[in-house]
């Protein structure tokens, strides 16, 4: 349905905020603006109408399997152990042909969002004032996760949005069992998922959109998943809480989000020892009824549905296609289905679990789950939306005030910029780092060859006359590829220098200007490197030839000593060091120049922009909406 005119300002505000480039601003300001945009977008969606279904469950409780059955999509992986690593937001669209590829976007945390997640991982309060760079030094068992999050930001960036291919190309991962980085930095994954009408007819939603959120499975000793789930602040109309029956009567049931309709989804029905045993079923039903009672209250009545993947498949081949890593489950599930059918024939007063399982015997419970969702979505959607809207208005007002407080003050910002420019201009670090790297790389390159061991052996087995070792030394040194050695040294020095200069620039991070964005300099062109390497090779060869061919016939047998060889080796290292200094001096100077320019960049001078007026307008519109709602206006 179309939005009313009073919602137009919020939609426009989202577009207006997107026009501003906050790169280089305070990480906290960037995060506040990102949150505000999200709040305004949620307000517009709430007014348009939305059903939000959130899936929660322990690791291995078949949560992703349940969602795959519900949606008829293989986007969500299934398999043993913890798989899902990020909150995944599936925005459903009805499609007669759902075979097209879903639109997937991966969003990374802003720097301030990463700092808050780090605080949670380190058991610190959210208002801990330390920046992320300082939190990296806090001793804690979860410190490795915080370090990995900061390292992932170097390649993925803070507050970035990627399509799935771009994210994976940068080495990112979305599953616990996949090689790669970035899982710690992912804020959420959004998926535009087409659902076939044959799989799930969404007509029950009417004009409202349907969103399903898959959360990471909770693992014992899995702090990252716990923190990600805790970060989930989006409203939930319906909460699907998976419960594995394989745990006997000690069910691990996650708490339902406040205000949601809880649905207990019993899984692993094929793991119940003897479903035909009345006493065992009575014990199970008692445990389930207790959980249902705890989930209810506050006007909510918990429902229960049973889901079994193998039972939802028509035959063994279909199950093997659905879960190729677990084909043996088919036979076990079929045997247990017969046990449950026997229980249905003999049951006199079935409990809630039995009734749910009996309803799942024919189609695996998928149809019942879809019917329950449709029924619950029709119950007081207005109340949930109204409560959510009140929450969003209050949060939006707070974020606007936070943003206005963090806009840079003109005088203070210029003073900070001037101090930073002066500090950078006098900072000897870039050249000092270059000298250290050039010396280290040169020594490692020259001294690291195996040639010198062969030379030493020539002296250990020298003959009475000097021509013996000279000949052997000359033969050993002739095998040195000085051109290749120089090329490899240039590559190594370039990587080390870029890393150190990027870290050096980060030391200039300020609250007013944020962190300088390291601009990796373009690599040296091959012609330049080849010319320098060739020059080094010619000079190096001259040094070696002078050592091994310049003895002359009238010199004594002791003329050629290993000390002279070692001196030549030192000269080679010094020669390579001078080459590296000459090649990378411009890079070091540019790093300092870029830093000075960063503190001159007009993009940082937001004080005379229209941003304060924009935030004031958003606050005025939010206050008008809040006042209209308190007066009972629609």
Secondary structure, 3 states (H helix, E strand, C coil): CCCCHHHHHHHHHHHHHHHCCCCCCCHHHHHHHHHHHHHHHHHHHHHHCEEEEEEEEECCCCHHHHHHHHHCCCCCCCCCCCCECCCEEEEEEEECCCCCCCEEEEEECCHHHHHHHHHHHCCCCCCCCCCHHHHCCCCCCCHHHHHHHHHHHHHHCCCCEEEHHHHHHCCECCECCCCCECHHHEEEEEEEEEEECCCCCHHHHCCCEEEEEECCCECCCCHHHHHHHHHCCCCCCEEEEEEEHHHCCCCCCCCCCCCCEEEEEEECHHHCCCCCCHHHHHHHHHHHHHHHHHHCECCECCEEEECCHHHHCCCHHHHHHHCHHHCCHHHHHHHHHHHHHHHHHHCCCCCHHHHHHHHHCCCCCHHHHHHHHHHHHCCCHHHHHHHHHHHHHHHHHHHHHHHHHHCCCHHHHHHHHHHHHHHHHHCCHHHHHHHHHHHHHHHHHHHCCCHHHHHHHHHHCCCCCHHHHHHHHHHHHHCCCHHHHHHHHHHHHHHHHHHHHHHHHHCCCECCCECCCCCCCCCCCHHHHHHHHHHHHHHHHHHHHHHHHCCCCCCCCCCCCHHHHHHHHHHHHHHHHHHHHHHHHHHHHHHHHHHHHHCCCHHHCCCCCCHHHHHHHHHHHHHHHHHHHHCCCC
